[in-house]
Amino acid sequence: MENSFGKRLLSTVGAGIVGSVLTLGVVANTDLLNAQSKTETPTSVLSSQTDTGNSKVVNTAATKSTSLSDMVENTSKAIVGITNYQEQGNRFAGGSSISEYGTGSGVVFKIDNKTAYIVTNNHVIEGASKIEVTTSKGEKAEGELVGSDALTDLAVVKIDKKYVDTYLEFGNSDQVRAGDSVIAIGNPLSLDFSGTVTRGIISAPARSIDVNTSAGAWKMDVIQTDAAINPGNSGGALINEEGKVIGINSLKIAESGVEGIGFAIPSNDVVPLVEQIMKSGKIERPYMGVGLADLSNVPYMYVQNLPKEVEGGVMITSVDPNSAAAKAGLKEQDVVTAINGTDISNAMDLRKILYSDLKIGDKASLTIYRDDHKQTVELTLTSNSELK
Protein backbone atom coordinates (compact mmCIF):
# COMPACT_ATOMS: atom_id res chain seq x y z
CA MET A 1 0.00 0.00 0.00
CA GLU A 2 2.87 2.38 0.69
CA ASN A 3 4.13 2.08 -2.87
CA SER A 4 0.74 2.88 -4.36
CA PHE A 5 0.43 5.96 -2.19
CA GLY A 6 3.93 7.01 -3.17
CA LYS A 7 3.09 6.87 -6.85
CA ARG A 8 0.13 9.17 -6.32
CA LEU A 9 1.96 11.87 -4.42
CA LEU A 10 2.73 15.18 -6.02
CA SER A 11 5.33 17.84 -5.61
CA THR A 12 4.89 19.91 -2.48
CA VAL A 13 6.01 23.05 -4.27
CA GLY A 14 4.56 22.72 -7.73
CA ALA A 15 1.11 23.05 -9.14
CA GLY A 16 -1.90 22.29 -7.01
CA ILE A 17 -2.35 19.18 -9.12
CA VAL A 18 0.93 17.56 -10.12
CA GLY A 19 1.36 14.52 -12.26
CA SER A 20 -1.87 12.69 -11.61
CA VAL A 21 -3.66 13.19 -8.36
CA LEU A 22 -2.03 14.46 -5.20
CA THR A 23 -2.60 18.09 -4.36
CA LEU A 24 -1.46 20.45 -1.68
CA GLY A 25 -3.88 22.56 0.28
CA VAL A 26 -3.08 25.85 -1.33
CA VAL A 27 -4.93 28.32 -3.49
CA ALA A 28 -3.25 30.24 -6.25
CA ASN A 29 -4.21 33.72 -7.36
CA THR A 30 -6.86 33.12 -10.04
CA ASP A 31 -5.27 35.76 -12.24
CA LEU A 32 -2.16 33.62 -12.39
CA LEU A 33 -3.68 30.15 -12.63
CA ASN A 34 -3.02 29.73 -16.32
CA ALA A 35 0.58 30.79 -16.02
CA GLN A 36 1.84 29.53 -12.69
CA SER A 37 1.52 26.78 -10.11
CA LYS A 38 -0.51 27.03 -6.93
CA THR A 39 0.84 27.55 -3.45
CA GLU A 40 -0.69 26.48 -0.22
CA THR A 41 -0.01 26.89 3.39
CA PRO A 42 -0.45 24.46 6.27
CA THR A 43 -0.35 25.25 9.97
CA SER A 44 0.81 23.59 13.13
CA VAL A 45 0.69 24.32 16.82
CA LEU A 46 3.31 24.06 19.55
CA SER A 47 2.67 23.83 23.25
CA SER A 48 4.37 26.75 24.98
CA GLN A 49 4.33 29.00 28.00
CA THR A 50 3.23 32.53 27.22
CA ASP A 51 4.38 35.75 28.86
CA THR A 52 1.19 37.75 28.91
CA GLY A 53 2.68 41.19 29.46
CA ASN A 54 -0.15 43.72 29.59
CA SER A 55 -2.48 41.83 27.28
CA LYS A 56 -4.56 38.73 27.74
CA VAL A 57 -3.19 35.63 26.04
CA VAL A 58 -5.41 32.57 25.85
CA ASN A 59 -4.49 28.93 25.47
CA THR A 60 -7.41 27.48 23.56
CA ALA A 61 -7.06 23.81 24.53
CA ALA A 62 -10.57 22.60 25.29
CA THR A 63 -11.82 20.53 28.21
CA LYS A 64 -13.98 17.47 27.79
CA SER A 65 -17.00 19.42 29.00
CA THR A 66 -16.62 21.95 26.20
CA SER A 67 -19.10 21.47 23.36
CA LEU A 68 -17.80 20.88 19.85
CA SER A 69 -19.16 24.26 18.74
CA ASP A 70 -17.45 26.04 21.63
CA MET A 71 -14.20 24.23 20.93
CA VAL A 72 -14.32 25.19 17.25
CA GLU A 73 -15.12 28.80 18.12
CA ASN A 74 -12.14 29.00 20.44
CA THR A 75 -9.58 27.17 18.30
CA SER A 76 -10.54 29.04 15.13
CA LYS A 77 -9.17 32.23 16.68
CA ALA A 78 -5.66 30.81 16.35
CA ILE A 79 -6.03 29.86 12.67
CA VAL A 80 -4.78 32.50 10.22
CA GLY A 81 -4.63 33.00 6.49
CA ILE A 82 -1.27 33.41 4.77
CA THR A 83 -0.84 35.19 1.45
CA ASN A 84 2.32 34.70 -0.60
CA TYR A 85 3.28 37.74 -2.69
CA GLN A 86 5.90 37.35 -5.37
CA GLU A 87 7.60 39.55 -7.91
CA GLN A 88 5.89 39.15 -11.26
CA GLY A 89 6.63 40.41 -14.74
CA ASN A 90 9.86 41.06 -16.57
CA ARG A 91 12.03 44.02 -15.59
CA PHE A 92 13.36 44.13 -19.16
CA ALA A 93 9.86 44.36 -20.64
CA GLY A 94 7.94 47.03 -18.81
CA GLY A 95 9.10 46.30 -15.27
CA SER A 96 7.92 44.01 -12.49
CA SER A 97 5.62 44.30 -9.53
CA ILE A 98 4.75 42.43 -6.34
CA SER A 99 1.43 40.64 -6.65
CA GLU A 100 -0.50 37.85 -4.92
CA TYR A 101 0.81 34.42 -5.86
CA GLY A 102 -1.25 32.16 -3.61
CA THR A 103 -2.89 31.68 -0.23
CA GLY A 104 -2.82 29.08 2.49
CA SER A 105 -3.34 28.64 6.21
CA GLY A 106 -1.33 28.75 9.42
CA VAL A 107 -1.59 28.11 13.16
CA VAL A 108 -0.51 30.38 15.99
CA PHE A 109 1.46 28.17 18.41
CA LYS A 110 3.37 30.61 20.60
CA ILE A 111 3.04 34.19 21.87
CA ASP A 112 5.73 36.03 23.83
CA ASN A 113 6.18 39.62 25.00
CA LYS A 114 6.29 41.08 21.50
CA THR A 115 5.71 38.38 18.93
CA ALA A 116 3.22 35.75 17.82
CA TYR A 117 4.63 32.70 16.01
CA ILE A 118 2.81 30.80 13.26
CA VAL A 119 3.59 27.39 11.80
CA THR A 120 2.69 26.65 8.19
CA ASN A 121 3.93 24.68 5.21
CA ASN A 122 7.11 25.63 3.44
CA HIS A 123 5.38 25.45 0.08
CA VAL A 124 2.93 28.12 1.23
CA ILE A 125 5.63 30.75 1.72
CA GLU A 126 8.37 29.48 -0.59
CA GLY A 127 9.64 32.13 -2.99
CA ALA A 128 7.67 34.91 -1.30
CA SER A 129 8.87 38.49 -1.62
CA LYS A 130 6.25 39.48 0.94
CA ILE A 131 4.15 37.49 3.42
CA GLU A 132 0.82 38.79 4.64
CA VAL A 133 -1.04 37.22 7.56
CA THR A 134 -4.81 37.63 7.93
CA THR A 135 -6.21 36.91 11.39
CA SER A 136 -9.57 35.36 12.22
CA LYS A 137 -10.84 38.91 12.86
CA GLY A 138 -9.87 39.95 9.34
CA GLU A 139 -6.93 42.12 10.41
CA LYS A 140 -3.88 42.02 8.14
CA ALA A 141 -0.31 41.97 9.42
CA GLU A 142 3.05 41.83 7.73
CA GLY A 143 4.64 38.45 8.30
CA GLU A 144 8.35 37.84 8.72
CA LEU A 145 9.86 34.46 7.90
CA VAL A 146 11.68 32.95 10.88
CA GLY A 147 12.86 29.93 8.94
CA SER A 148 11.75 27.01 6.80
CA ASP A 149 12.60 23.51 5.66
CA ALA A 150 11.64 22.35 2.18
CA LEU A 151 12.21 18.66 2.80
CA THR A 152 9.72 18.38 5.67
CA ASP A 153 7.53 21.16 4.20
CA LEU A 154 7.41 23.24 7.38
CA ALA A 155 7.96 26.94 8.01
CA VAL A 156 7.59 29.44 10.85
CA VAL A 157 6.35 33.01 10.35
CA LYS A 158 6.11 35.71 13.00
CA ILE A 159 3.92 38.79 13.41
CA ASP A 160 3.44 41.49 16.03
CA LYS A 161 1.57 40.01 19.03
CA LYS A 162 -0.97 42.85 18.99
CA TYR A 163 -2.83 41.08 16.19
CA VAL A 164 -3.60 37.86 18.10
CA ASP A 165 -4.26 36.85 21.69
CA THR A 166 -4.82 33.12 21.23
CA TYR A 167 -2.55 30.18 20.52
CA LEU A 168 -3.01 26.42 20.22
CA GLU A 169 -1.23 23.49 21.81
CA PHE A 170 0.03 20.40 20.09
CA GLY A 171 -1.48 17.08 21.08
CA ASN A 172 0.22 13.69 21.03
CA SER A 173 -0.13 12.32 17.50
CA ASP A 174 1.26 8.96 18.58
CA GLN A 175 -1.95 8.38 20.53
CA VAL A 176 -4.38 8.86 17.64
CA ARG A 177 -6.28 5.80 16.45
CA ALA A 178 -8.26 4.98 13.34
CA GLY A 179 -11.82 6.14 13.95
CA ASP A 180 -10.95 9.06 16.25
CA SER A 181 -13.01 12.18 15.48
CA VAL A 182 -11.11 15.17 14.14
CA ILE A 183 -11.83 18.55 12.59
CA ALA A 184 -9.84 20.48 10.00
CA ILE A 185 -9.77 24.27 10.08
CA GLY A 186 -8.33 26.40 7.30
CA ASN A 187 -9.02 28.66 4.35
CA PRO A 188 -10.13 26.52 1.39
CA LEU A 189 -10.23 28.06 -2.09
CA SER A 190 -9.45 31.58 -0.85
CA LEU A 191 -9.53 33.85 2.18
CA ASP A 192 -13.19 34.46 1.31
CA PHE A 193 -13.82 31.08 2.99
CA SER A 194 -11.48 31.67 5.92
CA GLY A 195 -12.08 29.66 9.06
CA THR A 196 -13.91 26.87 7.27
CA VAL A 197 -14.43 23.83 9.50
CA THR A 198 -14.81 20.26 8.25
CA ARG A 199 -15.30 17.14 10.35
CA GLY A 200 -14.17 13.56 9.87
CA ILE A 201 -12.19 10.75 11.40
CA ILE A 202 -8.66 9.44 11.42
CA SER A 203 -8.65 7.04 8.49
CA ALA A 204 -5.15 5.74 9.27
CA PRO A 205 -2.87 7.01 12.05
CA ALA A 206 0.33 6.33 10.12
CA ARG A 207 1.09 6.33 6.43
CA SER A 208 4.39 6.76 4.62
CA ILE A 209 4.12 8.45 1.24
CA ASP A 210 6.63 9.63 -1.35
CA VAL A 211 6.74 13.36 -2.01
CA ASN A 212 8.74 15.56 -4.35
CA THR A 213 9.98 18.75 -2.74
CA SER A 214 12.20 21.58 -3.90
CA ALA A 215 14.94 19.91 -1.82
CA GLY A 216 14.46 16.55 -3.54
CA ALA A 217 12.42 13.39 -3.13
CA TRP A 218 11.43 12.40 0.41
CA LYS A 219 9.31 9.81 2.20
CA MET A 220 6.93 11.68 4.50
CA ASP A 221 5.16 10.16 7.49
CA VAL A 222 1.57 11.41 7.63
CA ILE A 223 -1.83 10.95 9.25
CA GLN A 224 -4.64 10.07 6.83
CA THR A 225 -8.07 11.65 7.37
CA ASP A 226 -11.37 11.89 5.54
CA ALA A 227 -12.05 15.41 6.85
CA ALA A 228 -12.40 17.56 3.74
CA ILE A 229 -9.11 19.26 2.82
CA ASN A 230 -9.18 21.58 -0.18
CA PRO A 231 -6.73 23.94 -1.90
CA GLY A 232 -5.94 26.67 0.62
CA ASN A 233 -6.09 24.32 3.63
CA SER A 234 -2.33 23.71 3.57
CA GLY A 235 -0.82 24.76 6.86
CA GLY A 236 -4.15 24.53 8.63
CA ALA A 237 -4.79 22.48 11.73
CA LEU A 238 -6.09 18.95 12.17
CA ILE A 239 -7.58 19.08 15.67
CA ASN A 240 -8.73 16.40 18.08
CA GLU A 241 -11.80 16.60 20.33
CA GLU A 242 -9.74 18.23 23.08
CA GLY A 243 -8.96 21.18 20.85
CA LYS A 244 -5.30 20.25 20.40
CA VAL A 245 -3.45 20.14 17.10
CA ILE A 246 -2.47 16.61 16.16
CA GLY A 247 -1.47 17.41 12.57
CA ILE A 248 -0.77 20.11 10.01
CA ASN A 249 -2.91 19.65 6.91
CA SER A 250 -0.76 19.40 3.83
CA LEU A 251 -1.86 17.04 1.05
CA LYS A 252 -4.81 15.29 -0.55
CA ILE A 253 -5.54 12.90 -3.37
CA ALA A 254 -7.76 14.62 -5.90
CA GLU A 255 -8.12 12.29 -8.87
CA SER A 256 -11.51 11.58 -10.39
CA GLY A 257 -13.48 9.04 -8.39
CA VAL A 258 -11.46 9.51 -5.19
CA GLU A 259 -12.97 11.30 -2.21
CA GLY A 260 -11.93 11.91 1.36
CA ILE A 261 -8.23 11.04 1.28
CA GLY A 262 -6.22 13.81 2.89
CA PHE A 263 -2.96 13.88 4.81
CA ALA A 264 -1.50 15.85 7.71
CA ILE A 265 2.02 16.05 9.12
CA PRO A 266 1.85 14.49 12.63
CA SER A 267 2.28 16.91 15.52
CA ASN A 268 5.01 14.76 17.11
CA ASP A 269 7.06 15.28 13.94
CA VAL A 270 6.19 18.96 13.72
CA VAL A 271 7.19 19.99 17.25
CA PRO A 272 10.93 19.09 17.23
CA LEU A 273 11.33 20.41 13.68
CA VAL A 274 9.68 23.72 14.51
CA GLU A 275 11.83 24.02 17.61
CA GLN A 276 14.93 23.68 15.41
CA ILE A 277 13.61 26.24 12.95
CA MET A 278 12.89 28.65 15.82
CA LYS A 279 16.44 28.18 17.09
CA SER A 280 18.48 28.40 13.90
CA GLY A 281 16.14 29.23 11.03
CA LYS A 282 16.67 25.84 9.37
CA ILE A 283 16.90 22.12 10.06
CA GLU A 284 20.50 21.08 10.61
CA ARG A 285 21.33 17.84 8.80
CA PRO A 286 24.37 15.79 7.78
CA TYR A 287 25.86 17.06 4.53
CA MET A 288 27.81 15.13 1.92
CA GLY A 289 28.08 17.82 -0.73
CA VAL A 290 26.87 16.09 -3.88
CA GLY A 291 24.10 16.48 -6.44
CA LEU A 292 22.28 13.26 -7.25
CA ALA A 293 20.25 11.69 -10.05
CA ASP A 294 18.38 8.40 -9.81
CA LEU A 295 20.12 5.81 -11.92
CA SER A 296 16.81 4.95 -13.56
CA ASN A 297 16.68 8.49 -14.98
CA VAL A 298 20.24 8.62 -16.30
CA PRO A 299 20.66 8.22 -20.11
CA TYR A 300 21.92 4.81 -21.16
CA MET A 301 25.16 6.18 -22.61
CA TYR A 302 26.32 7.10 -19.08
CA VAL A 303 25.55 3.72 -17.48
CA GLN A 304 26.25 1.22 -20.25
CA ASN A 305 29.55 0.13 -18.69
CA LEU A 306 28.07 -0.71 -15.29
CA PRO A 307 28.07 -4.41 -14.33
CA LYS A 308 24.74 -6.17 -14.82
CA GLU A 309 24.42 -6.84 -11.09
CA VAL A 310 23.94 -3.09 -10.49
CA GLU A 311 20.15 -2.74 -10.45
CA GLY A 312 19.75 0.58 -8.65
CA GLY A 313 21.54 3.53 -7.16
CA VAL A 314 22.29 7.18 -7.82
CA MET A 315 24.74 9.00 -10.04
CA ILE A 316 26.67 11.95 -8.67
CA THR A 317 25.94 14.94 -10.92
CA SER A 318 27.95 17.58 -9.04
CA VAL A 319 30.42 17.83 -6.17
CA ASP A 320 30.80 20.81 -3.85
CA PRO A 321 34.56 21.53 -3.98
CA ASN A 322 34.62 22.39 -0.25
CA SER A 323 32.61 19.39 0.90
CA ALA A 324 33.37 16.09 2.57
CA ALA A 325 32.59 14.36 -0.73
CA ALA A 326 35.30 16.34 -2.53
CA LYS A 327 37.83 15.63 0.23
CA ALA A 328 37.03 11.92 -0.05
CA GLY A 329 37.68 11.98 -3.79
CA LEU A 330 34.16 11.49 -5.11
CA LYS A 331 33.69 12.63 -8.70
CA GLU A 332 30.89 13.45 -11.11
CA GLN A 333 29.40 10.33 -12.76
CA ASP A 334 30.39 8.11 -9.83
CA VAL A 335 27.49 5.73 -9.11
CA VAL A 336 26.60 5.13 -5.45
CA THR A 337 24.88 1.80 -4.79
CA ALA A 338 25.11 1.46 -0.98
CA ILE A 339 25.81 3.45 2.18
CA ASN A 340 27.20 1.71 5.27
CA GLY A 341 26.36 -1.63 3.70
CA THR A 342 22.71 -0.82 2.98
CA ASP A 343 21.74 -0.96 -0.69
CA ILE A 344 20.01 2.11 -2.12
CA SER A 345 17.72 2.23 -5.15
CA ASN A 346 17.37 5.98 -5.54
CA ALA A 347 18.17 9.39 -4.07
CA MET A 348 15.31 9.18 -1.59
CA ASP A 349 16.77 5.99 -0.11
CA LEU A 350 20.11 7.71 0.35
CA ARG A 351 18.56 10.80 1.97
CA LYS A 352 16.47 8.66 4.31
CA ILE A 353 19.56 6.88 5.62
CA LEU A 354 21.60 10.08 5.70
CA TYR A 355 19.01 12.15 7.58
CA SER A 356 17.37 9.47 9.73
CA ASP A 357 20.15 7.05 10.65
CA LEU A 358 23.29 9.21 10.64
CA LYS A 359 24.42 12.31 12.50
CA ILE A 360 26.81 15.16 11.84
CA GLY A 361 30.31 13.90 12.52
CA ASP A 362 29.50 10.27 11.69
CA LYS A 363 31.57 8.37 9.15
CA ALA A 364 29.80 7.07 6.05
CA SER A 365 31.12 4.28 3.87
CA LEU A 366 29.90 4.53 0.27
CA THR A 367 29.95 1.68 -2.22
CA ILE A 368 30.54 3.25 -5.63
CA TYR A 369 31.23 2.31 -9.21
CA ARG A 370 33.59 4.47 -11.23
CA ASP A 371 33.09 3.27 -14.77
CA ASP A 372 32.97 -0.50 -14.20
CA HIS A 373 35.22 -0.59 -11.11
CA LYS A 374 33.71 -1.15 -7.68
CA GLN A 375 35.24 0.90 -4.86
CA THR A 376 34.61 1.90 -1.27
CA VAL A 377 34.90 5.55 -0.27
CA GLU A 378 34.73 6.78 3.31
CA LEU A 379 33.90 10.32 4.40
CA THR A 380 33.00 12.21 7.56
CA LEU A 381 29.66 13.98 7.43
CA THR A 382 29.65 17.72 8.03
CA SER A 383 26.72 20.05 8.75
CA ASN A 384 24.55 21.85 6.23
CA SER A 385 24.74 24.86 8.57
CA GLU A 386 28.31 25.34 7.36
CA LEU A 387 27.05 26.19 3.87
CA LYS A 388 27.61 29.77 2.78
Secondary structure as GFF3:
##gff-version 3
##sequence-region A 1 388
A	DSSP	alpha_helix	2	8	.	.	.	ID=ss1
A	DSSP	beta_strand	22	24	.	.	.	ID=ss2
A	DSSP	beta_strand	27	28	.	.	.	ID=ss3
A	DSSP	three_ten_helix	30	32	.	.	.	ID=ss4
A	DSSP	beta_strand	43	44	.	.	.	ID=ss5
A	DSSP	beta_strand	58	59	.	.	.	ID=ss6
A	DSSP	alpha_helix	68	76	.	.	.	ID=ss7
A	DSSP	beta_strand	79	90	.	.	.	ID=ss8
A	DSSP	beta_strand	95	111	.	.	.	ID=ss9
A	DSSP	beta_strand	115	120	.	.	.	ID=ss10
A	DSSP	alpha_helix	122	125	.	.	.	ID=ss11
A	DSSP	beta_strand	130	134	.	.	.	ID=ss12
A	DSSP	beta_strand	140	149	.	.	.	ID=ss13
A	DSSP	beta_strand	154	160	.	.	.	ID=ss14
A	DSSP	three_ten_helix	161	163	.	.	.	ID=ss15
A	DSSP	beta_strand	166	167	.	.	.	ID=ss16
A	DSSP	three_ten_helix	173	175	.	.	.	ID=ss17
A	DSSP	beta_strand	181	186	.	.	.	ID=ss18
A	DSSP	three_ten_helix	191	193	.	.	.	ID=ss19
A	DSSP	beta_strand	196	213	.	.	.	ID=ss20
A	DSSP	beta_strand	216	225	.	.	.	ID=ss21
A	DSSP	beta_strand	237	239	.	.	.	ID=ss22
A	DSSP	beta_strand	245	253	.	.	.	ID=ss23
A	DSSP	beta_strand	262	266	.	.	.	ID=ss24
A	DSSP	alpha_helix	267	280	.	.	.	ID=ss25
A	DSSP	beta_strand	286	287	.	.	.	ID=ss26
A	DSSP	beta_strand	290	294	.	.	.	ID=ss27
A	DSSP	three_ten_helix	295	297	.	.	.	ID=ss28
A	DSSP	three_ten_helix	300	302	.	.	.	ID=ss29
A	DSSP	beta_strand	314	319	.	.	.	ID=ss30
A	DSSP	alpha_helix	324	327	.	.	.	ID=ss31
A	DSSP	beta_strand	335	339	.	.	.	ID=ss32
A	DSSP	beta_strand	342	343	.	.	.	ID=ss33
A	DSSP	alpha_helix	347	356	.	.	.	ID=ss34
A	DSSP	beta_strand	363	370	.	.	.	ID=ss35
A	DSSP	beta_strand	373	380	.	.	.	ID=ss36
A	DSSP	beta_strand	382	383	.	.	.	ID=ss37
A	DSSP	three_ten_helix	384	386	.	.	.	ID=ss38
###
